[in-house]
C-alpha cells in the first residue's frame, strides 16, 4: 500500500487483492470429454498477461483495444 501511495507500483493494492481472490478453473471436464490439453502453463499465461499490460497491447475489438494506462 505504501509503494502505491508513493507511486512506486503501477497498480493499487486492491487490484492485487482482487487477483488473489479469483477462482481457479478446473479443466478436468474439457480434458476428459474433449481431449483438450492446455498449450501454455499458468506461468507463461501470467508472463504474457503482464507483458500485455505493460505494453498496452490489444486487438482490433472494442474490449481489447490497446491503450496505455497511467
Rosetta blueprint (number, residue, H / E / L):
1 X L
2 X H
3 X H
4 X H
5 X H
6 X L
7 X L
8 X L
9 X L
10 X L
11 X L
12 X L
13 X H
14 X H
15 X H
16 X H
17 X H
18 X H
19 X H
20 X H
21 X L
22 X L
23 X L
24 X L
25 X L
26 X L
27 X L
28 X H
29 X H
30 X H
31 X H
32 X H
33 X H
34 X H
35 X L
36 X L
37 X L
38 X L
39 X L
40 X L
41 X L
42 X H
43 X H
44 X H
45 X H
46 X H
47 X H
48 X H
49 X H
50 X H
51 X H
52 X H
53 X H
54 X H
55 X H
56 X L
57 X L
58 X L
59 X L
60 X L
61 X L
62 X H
63 X H
64 X H
65 X L
66 X L
67 X L
68 X L
69 X L
70 X L
